[in-house]
Amino acid sequence: MRNLWIFLNRYNAFFFFIIFFTVGVILTIKNNAYQRSITVNSTNEVVGEVYQNLNVLKKYLNLGPVNDSLSAENAKLKTELLSLQNIDSAKAVTVTDTANKPVYTYLSARVIKNSITLRNNVITINKGRADGIAPDMAVISPGQGVVGFVLDVSEHLATIRSLLHKDAKISVTLKKSNALGILVWGVGNSDFSKAFVKEIPNHFKVSLKDTIVTSGFSRFPAGIPVGIVTNTAVPTGDNFMSVEVKLFNDFSTLQYVYVVSYKYAAEQKELEAKLPNE
């Protein structure tokens, strides 16, 4: 207490100045209309700025639930869009059955773990068996590009064999010529933005910047953009051609995915299991 009294006594002139200055400002504002209006307007502006910043912070904190909601809504709209599309005989893409029901259904999910630097990269999502996810389902990104296939499923989670995996193989086609090929990440390839399309018949002409899309032969709906050709001079030791592809999908920024449910997946698997192994 003694030290406090000494401190106040030493700086009493400063404290008296603050007190009298504050009283003077209050009296000036109270007794002068112009100063009063300026103060009110300035105060409102400051308060408004504070509330605006708080609202920005509040919206930022709510981005997670909003993004989840938008992802689910986009999945629903994609499914409805597929069911409304007409069959294009030139592309041989059937998106509805005879009862006009969708063959493919999109299920949205959020990525909770992802790797891009390993030889065998795996993605974990926040949806599982309880949400209708099953092994071998195709997975695509919300923008453009293929992601991979569902690997394992638990009740509420699932893992995805990323395209950036040595065992990932996806049937694709050259959009311009309809030439079939197999999309793989490639042996020794450490660039997550590039892949290779192999087993393209040599008699097809492939040009730089040709677009690669899914063929519809490997659980993916046909016509999903995959990437563009960046190198046609990839050496091979067989009678087929290989090309390098720049992927549309950026795996380093992947936050949401769509798991594609194929209506006839179980029926097709059962039927093909009866084929002789040759």
C-alpha positions as CSV (number, residue, x, y, z in Angstrom):
1,M,0.0,0.0,0.0
2,R,2.9,2.3,0.8
3,N,4.5,1.8,-2.6
4,L,1.1,2.5,-4.3
5,W,0.8,5.8,-2.4
6,I,4.4,6.7,-3.3
7,F,3.6,5.9,-7.0
8,L,0.4,8.0,-7.0
9,N,2.1,10.9,-5.2
10,R,5.0,10.9,-7.7
11,Y,2.7,10.9,-10.8
12,N,-0.2,12.9,-9.4
13,A,0.1,15.6,-12.0
14,F,-0.3,13.1,-14.8
15,F,-3.3,11.5,-13.2
16,F,-5.0,14.9,-12.5
17,F,-4.4,15.8,-16.2
18,I,-6.1,12.6,-17.4
19,I,-9.0,13.2,-15.0
20,F,-9.5,16.8,-16.0
21,F,-9.0,16.0,-19.7
22,T,-11.6,13.3,-19.6
23,V,-14.1,15.6,-17.8
24,G,-13.4,18.3,-20.3
25,V,-14.0,16.0,-23.3
26,I,-17.3,14.7,-21.7
27,L,-18.6,18.3,-21.1
28,T,-17.6,19.4,-24.6
29,I,-19.5,16.5,-26.2
30,K,-22.4,16.9,-23.9
31,N,-22.9,20.6,-24.4
32,N,-22.0,21.0,-28.1
33,A,-24.3,19.4,-30.8
34,Y,-21.5,19.3,-33.5
35,Q,-19.0,17.5,-31.3
36,R,-21.7,15.2,-30.0
37,S,-22.7,14.1,-33.6
38,I,-19.1,13.6,-34.6
39,T,-18.5,11.4,-31.6
40,V,-21.6,9.3,-32.1
41,N,-20.8,8.7,-35.8
42,S,-17.2,7.8,-35.0
43,T,-18.3,5.4,-32.3
44,N,-20.9,3.8,-34.6
45,E,-18.2,3.3,-37.2
46,V,-15.8,1.7,-34.8
47,V,-18.5,-0.6,-33.4
48,G,-19.6,-1.5,-36.8
49,E,-16.1,-2.4,-37.9
50,V,-15.7,-4.6,-34.7
51,Y,-19.0,-6.4,-35.5
52,Q,-18.0,-6.9,-39.1
53,N,-14.7,-8.5,-38.1
54,L,-16.5,-10.7,-35.5
55,N,-18.9,-11.8,-38.2
56,V,-16.0,-12.7,-40.6
57,L,-14.4,-14.7,-37.8
58,K,-17.7,-16.4,-37.0
59,K,-18.2,-17.3,-40.7
60,Y,-14.6,-18.7,-40.9
61,L,-15.2,-20.9,-37.8
62,N,-18.4,-22.2,-39.5
63,L,-16.7,-23.1,-42.8
64,G,-16.4,-26.8,-41.9
65,P,-20.1,-27.5,-41.4
66,V,-21.0,-25.3,-44.4
67,N,-18.5,-27.2,-46.7
68,D,-19.9,-30.5,-45.5
69,S,-23.4,-29.4,-46.3
70,L,-22.4,-28.1,-49.8
71,S,-20.6,-31.3,-50.6
72,A,-23.6,-33.4,-49.7
73,E,-25.9,-31.1,-51.8
74,N,-23.5,-31.3,-54.8
75,A,-23.4,-35.1,-54.6
76,K,-27.2,-35.1,-54.7
77,L,-27.3,-32.7,-57.7
78,K,-24.7,-34.8,-59.6
79,T,-26.8,-37.9,-59.1
80,E,-30.0,-36.1,-60.3
81,L,-28.1,-34.7,-63.3
82,L,-27.0,-38.1,-64.3
83,S,-30.5,-39.4,-64.2
84,L,-31.7,-36.6,-66.4
85,Q,-29.1,-37.0,-69.1
86,N,-30.1,-38.7,-72.4
87,I,-28.2,-41.7,-73.8
88,D,-25.7,-40.6,-76.4
89,S,-25.2,-43.5,-78.7
90,A,-22.0,-42.0,-80.1
91,K,-20.4,-42.1,-76.7
92,A,-22.0,-45.3,-75.6
93,V,-22.7,-43.9,-72.1
94,T,-25.8,-45.2,-70.4
95,V,-26.6,-43.3,-67.2
96,T,-30.1,-44.6,-66.5
97,D,-31.7,-48.0,-66.7
98,T,-35.0,-49.0,-68.3
99,A,-36.9,-47.7,-65.2
100,N,-35.2,-44.4,-65.6
101,K,-33.4,-44.8,-62.4
102,P,-29.8,-43.6,-61.9
103,V,-27.1,-46.3,-62.5
104,Y,-24.6,-44.2,-60.6
105,T,-25.1,-42.4,-57.3
106,Y,-22.7,-39.9,-55.8
107,L,-21.9,-40.1,-52.0
108,S,-20.0,-37.1,-50.6
109,A,-17.3,-37.6,-48.1
110,R,-14.6,-35.5,-46.4
111,V,-10.9,-36.4,-46.5
112,I,-9.5,-36.8,-43.0
113,K,-6.1,-38.2,-44.0
114,N,-4.1,-38.1,-47.2
115,S,-0.6,-38.9,-48.4
116,I,1.1,-38.0,-51.7
117,T,4.8,-38.7,-51.1
118,L,4.7,-42.5,-50.6
119,R,5.0,-45.3,-53.1
120,N,1.6,-46.5,-52.1
121,N,-0.6,-43.6,-51.1
122,V,-3.9,-44.2,-49.2
123,I,-6.7,-41.7,-48.4
124,T,-9.0,-41.9,-45.4
125,I,-12.5,-40.5,-45.6
126,N,-15.2,-39.9,-42.9
127,K,-17.9,-42.2,-44.4
128,G,-18.1,-45.9,-44.1
129,R,-20.4,-49.0,-44.3
130,A,-23.2,-47.2,-42.4
131,D,-23.3,-44.6,-45.2
132,G,-23.4,-47.1,-48.0
133,I,-19.7,-47.2,-48.8
134,A,-18.4,-50.6,-50.0
135,P,-15.0,-51.9,-51.3
136,D,-14.1,-51.3,-54.9
137,M,-16.3,-48.3,-55.4
138,A,-14.8,-45.6,-57.6
139,V,-13.9,-42.2,-56.1
140,I,-13.7,-38.9,-57.9
141,S,-12.9,-35.3,-56.9
142,P,-15.5,-32.5,-56.7
143,G,-13.7,-30.6,-59.5
144,Q,-12.2,-32.7,-62.3
145,G,-10.3,-35.9,-62.0
146,V,-10.3,-39.5,-60.7
147,V,-9.1,-40.2,-57.1
148,G,-9.0,-44.0,-56.8
149,F,-11.0,-47.0,-55.5
150,V,-12.3,-47.7,-52.0
151,L,-9.9,-50.2,-50.4
152,D,-11.3,-51.1,-46.9
153,V,-14.4,-50.1,-45.1
154,S,-15.4,-49.9,-41.4
155,E,-18.7,-48.8,-39.9
156,H,-18.0,-45.1,-40.2
157,L,-14.7,-44.7,-42.1
158,A,-13.1,-46.0,-45.3
159,T,-9.7,-46.0,-47.0
160,I,-9.1,-45.3,-50.6
161,R,-6.4,-46.7,-52.8
162,S,-5.3,-43.5,-54.3
163,L,-4.4,-43.2,-58.0
164,L,-0.9,-42.5,-56.6
165,H,-0.5,-46.2,-55.7
166,K,1.4,-48.8,-57.6
167,D,-1.6,-51.1,-57.8
168,A,-4.1,-48.5,-59.0
169,K,-5.2,-49.1,-62.6
170,I,-8.1,-47.3,-64.3
171,S,-9.5,-47.8,-67.8
172,V,-9.4,-44.5,-69.8
173,T,-9.8,-43.4,-73.3
174,L,-8.5,-40.6,-75.6
175,K,-11.4,-38.3,-76.0
176,K,-10.5,-37.4,-79.6
177,S,-10.0,-41.0,-80.9
178,N,-11.7,-43.2,-78.3
179,A,-8.5,-45.2,-78.1
180,L,-8.5,-47.3,-74.9
181,G,-5.6,-47.4,-72.4
182,I,-4.8,-48.1,-68.8
183,L,-4.0,-45.1,-66.4
184,V,-1.3,-45.9,-63.9
185,W,0.9,-43.7,-61.7
186,G,4.0,-45.3,-63.2
187,V,7.1,-47.0,-61.9
188,G,9.6,-44.6,-60.4
189,N,7.3,-41.6,-60.8
190,S,7.3,-39.4,-57.7
191,D,5.4,-36.5,-59.2
192,F,1.8,-36.5,-57.8
193,S,0.6,-34.3,-60.7
194,K,1.6,-36.8,-63.5
195,A,0.6,-40.3,-64.5
196,F,0.9,-42.6,-67.6
197,V,-1.5,-44.1,-70.0
198,K,-0.3,-47.5,-71.2
199,E,-1.4,-50.1,-73.7
200,I,-2.6,-47.6,-76.3
201,P,-2.6,-49.4,-79.7
202,N,0.1,-48.0,-81.9
203,H,-2.1,-47.3,-84.9
204,F,-3.8,-44.5,-83.0
205,K,-2.4,-41.0,-83.4
206,V,-1.9,-39.2,-80.0
207,S,-1.1,-35.4,-79.9
208,L,0.1,-33.2,-77.1
209,K,-2.7,-31.7,-75.0
210,D,-5.2,-34.5,-76.1
211,T,-7.7,-35.0,-73.3
212,I,-7.9,-38.2,-71.4
213,V,-11.3,-39.3,-69.9
214,T,-12.6,-42.4,-68.1
215,S,-13.9,-45.1,-70.4
216,G,-16.7,-46.4,-68.2
217,F,-15.1,-49.9,-68.0
218,S,-13.8,-49.7,-64.4
219,R,-16.7,-48.6,-62.1
220,F,-16.2,-44.9,-63.1
221,P,-18.9,-43.2,-65.1
222,A,-17.7,-42.7,-68.7
223,G,-16.4,-39.3,-69.7
224,I,-14.9,-38.0,-66.4
225,P,-11.9,-35.8,-67.2
226,V,-8.6,-37.2,-66.1
227,G,-5.9,-35.1,-67.6
228,I,-4.1,-33.9,-70.8
229,V,-1.2,-35.6,-72.7
230,T,2.1,-33.9,-72.0
231,N,4.6,-36.4,-73.6
232,T,4.0,-38.8,-76.4
233,A,7.6,-40.1,-76.5
234,V,7.5,-42.5,-73.5
235,P,9.6,-45.6,-74.5
236,T,8.0,-49.0,-74.3
237,G,9.2,-52.5,-74.9
238,D,6.1,-53.9,-76.5
239,N,3.7,-53.2,-79.4
240,F,1.7,-50.6,-77.6
241,M,2.1,-46.9,-76.9
242,S,2.5,-45.1,-73.6
243,V,2.0,-41.4,-73.0
244,E,2.6,-39.1,-70.0
245,V,-0.5,-37.3,-68.6
246,K,-0.8,-34.1,-66.6
247,L,-3.6,-34.9,-64.1
248,F,-6.5,-32.4,-63.7
249,N,-6.9,-33.5,-60.0
250,D,-4.5,-31.9,-57.5
251,F,-4.0,-34.5,-54.8
252,S,-2.2,-32.1,-52.5
253,T,-5.3,-30.0,-51.9
254,L,-7.9,-32.8,-51.8
255,Q,-10.5,-32.1,-49.0
256,Y,-13.7,-33.6,-50.3
257,V,-14.4,-36.5,-52.6
258,Y,-17.4,-38.3,-54.2
259,V,-17.7,-42.0,-53.9
260,V,-19.5,-43.5,-56.9
261,S,-22.0,-46.2,-56.2
262,Y,-22.7,-48.4,-59.3
263,K,-26.1,-50.0,-59.2
264,Y,-25.0,-53.2,-60.9
265,A,-21.6,-53.6,-59.2
266,A,-22.5,-56.8,-57.3
267,E,-24.3,-58.3,-60.3
268,Q,-21.4,-57.6,-62.6
269,K,-18.8,-59.0,-60.1
270,E,-20.8,-62.2,-59.7
271,L,-21.2,-62.7,-63.4
272,E,-17.6,-62.0,-64.2
273,A,-16.5,-64.4,-61.4
274,K,-17.9,-67.3,-63.5
275,L,-15.5,-66.5,-66.4
276,P,-12.6,-69.0,-66.8
277,N,-9.2,-67.7,-65.8
278,E,-7.1,-67.4,-69.0
